[in-house]
Amino acid sequence: MNWKRKSSGAGRACGSSPQKPSGEDPARRRVLRIFWDWQENSEEEWLSVMETCGWRFVERSGAFYTFISVEPNNAIYRIDYRALSDSEADEYFGLFEDAGWEHVESYSSNHYFRCLPEACEFPEVYSDRDSLQDKYRRRVKTMLALVVSYLPIWITIMSRPVPPGKGPFLTGLYTAGKWGYGLLIAMAGYWMLRMYMLIRSV
């Protein structure tokens, strides 16, 4: 059974090939790559492609992904988004483990799972439209909560005039801060629009 998704533009280029490690530690490689939340399928595919080239994903820090050298294989990666309390984590990860998924990494409530095709009981984390939409809605609710919390601060800043007698530097800094806050709010709005479009397209 072929569980590989249709290519979504992640590309097949792997960059440099793994070098034979000295001693027993595998070679490590850190890659800068930016994916937006609505590009989740491309991110999953890219991680799978990297492993077919001999680089297994082990850690994420911001836009940096860390890989170790391994024997190439056709591992499948899936990403789930869920804010977990300590009491929920064991049960949550246990359910994936029972279905043959290895928990690789958690970053900012994004949980990365990996499995080999012959070991996966289910090749998709969400097999129906409603549950997949719920996952994306959880992301939107998190962003909306942030926007709602910061919006009053931005409105307060925008409604106040530039303080007089502060000099050109501080005046410019204050003005830049006002519009910088506005830009962040606009970017958050665009992000939520793209996520809404993704929810509708599922």
C-alpha positions in Angstrom: 0.0 0.0 0.0 1.3 3.4 -1.0 0.8 5.9 1.9 2.9 8.7 0.3 0.9 11.8 -0.4 0.9 13.5 -3.7 3.8 16.0 -3.9 2.9 19.4 -2.5 6.0 21.2 -3.5 8.4 20.1 -0.8 11.0 19.2 -3.4 13.2 16.2 -3.7 16.6 17.9 -3.1 18.3 16.8 0.1 21.4 18.9 0.0 24.6 17.3 1.2 24.7 13.6 1.7 25.4 12.2 5.2 29.1 11.7 6.0 30.3 8.7 7.8 30.5 9.7 11.4 33.6 9.4 13.4 33.2 7.1 16.4 29.7 6.0 17.3 27.8 9.3 17.2 25.9 9.9 14.0 26.6 13.0 11.9 24.3 15.9 12.7 22.9 18.5 10.3 21.0 21.7 11.1 18.8 23.2 8.4 16.9 26.5 8.3 13.5 26.1 6.8 10.3 28.1 7.2 6.9 26.6 6.9 3.6 28.4 7.7 0.9 26.5 9.6 -1.1 26.1 6.4 1.9 24.4 4.8 1.7 21.4 7.2 1.5 18.8 4.4 4.6 20.3 2.7 6.5 20.2 6.0 5.6 16.5 6.6 6.6 15.6 3.1 9.9 17.4 3.4 10.8 15.6 6.6 9.9 12.3 4.9 12.1 13.2 1.9 15.0 14.1 4.1 14.9 10.6 5.6 14.8 8.9 2.2 18.1 10.8 1.7 19.6 9.5 5.0 18.7 12.4 7.4 16.3 11.7 10.2 14.6 14.6 11.9 15.2 14.7 15.7 14.7 18.3 16.9 13.2 21.7 16.0 14.2 25.1 17.4 12.3 28.0 15.8 12.9 27.7 12.0 15.9 25.3 12.5 15.5 21.6 12.1 18.1 19.2 13.3 18.7 15.8 11.6 21.0 12.9 12.2 22.5 10.5 9.6 20.7 7.2 9.3 20.2 4.5 6.7 17.7 5.9 4.1 14.2 4.6 4.4 10.6 5.6 3.6 9.5 6.9 7.0 6.2 8.8 7.3 5.9 12.0 9.3 2.7 13.5 10.7 2.2 16.7 12.7 -0.5 17.2 15.3 -1.4 20.4 17.1 -2.6 20.2 20.7 -1.9 22.1 23.9 -1.3 19.4 26.5 -1.2 19.5 30.3 1.2 17.2 32.1 -1.7 14.9 33.1 -2.8 14.6 29.4 0.6 14.1 27.8 1.1 10.4 28.8 -2.3 9.3 27.6 -2.0 11.3 24.4 1.5 10.0 23.4 0.5 6.5 24.5 -2.4 6.4 22.0 0.1 7.2 19.2 2.6 4.7 20.4 -0.1 2.0 20.5 -0.9 2.8 16.8 2.8 2.4 15.8 3.8 6.1 15.9 7.1 7.3 17.4 6.9 10.7 19.1 9.9 12.6 17.7 9.6 16.2 19.0 7.2 18.7 20.4 7.6 22.4 19.6 5.1 25.1 20.5 2.2 22.6 20.9 3.2 21.0 17.5 3.8 17.3 18.0 5.9 15.5 15.4 5.4 11.7 14.9 7.2 9.2 12.7 6.6 5.7 11.6 7.6 3.2 9.0 4.8 2.1 6.6 4.9 -1.5 7.8 4.6 -0.4 11.4 1.8 2.1 11.1 -1.6 0.8 12.1 -3.1 4.0 10.6 -1.2 6.1 8.0 -3.2 9.3 8.9 -3.6 10.8 12.3 -7.0 12.2 11.3 -9.0 10.1 8.9 -12.2 12.2 8.7 -12.9 15.7 7.7 -14.5 16.9 11.0 -11.5 15.8 13.1 -9.0 17.4 10.7 -11.0 20.7 10.7 -11.0 20.6 14.5 -7.3 20.4 14.6 -7.0 23.5 12.5 -9.6 25.3 14.5 -7.5 24.7 17.7 -4.7 26.6 16.0 -7.0 29.5 15.1 -8.4 29.7 18.6 -4.9 29.9 20.0 -4.0 32.8 17.7 -7.3 34.5 18.3 -6.7 34.5 22.0 -3.3 36.2 21.5 -4.8 38.8 19.2 -7.6 39.6 21.6 -5.1 39.9 24.5 -2.8 42.3 22.5 -5.5 44.3 20.6 -6.4 46.6 23.6 -2.7 47.5 24.0 -2.4 48.4 20.4 -5.6 50.5 20.5 -4.3 52.3 23.5 -1.0 53.1 21.9 -2.6 54.2 18.6 -5.1 56.5 20.4 -2.3 58.4 22.2 -0.3 61.2 20.5 3.4 61.1 20.3 4.7 62.4 23.7 6.1 65.9 23.2 9.6 67.0 24.0 11.1 63.5 23.7 13.5 64.2 20.9 13.6 62.8 17.3 15.0 59.5 18.3 12.4 58.6 20.9 9.6 60.1 18.8 10.6 57.9 15.9 10.9 54.9 18.1 7.5 55.5 19.6 6.0 55.9 16.1 7.7 52.7 14.8 6.3 50.8 17.8 2.8 52.0 17.1 2.9 50.8 13.5 4.9 47.7 14.3 2.1 46.6 16.6 -0.4 47.3 13.9 1.7 45.2 11.4 1.7 42.3 13.8 -2.1 42.5 14.2 -2.5 42.6 10.4 -0.2 39.6 10.0 -2.2 37.7 12.6 -5.3 38.5 10.7 -3.8 37.2 7.4 -2.7 34.1 9.2 -6.2 33.4 10.5 -7.6 34.0 7.0 -5.3 31.5 5.5 -6.2 29.0 8.2 -9.9 29.6 7.6 -9.3 28.9 3.8 -7.5 25.7 4.8 -10.4 24.6 7.0 -12.8 25.2 4.1 -10.7 23.3 1.7 -10.4 20.1 3.8 
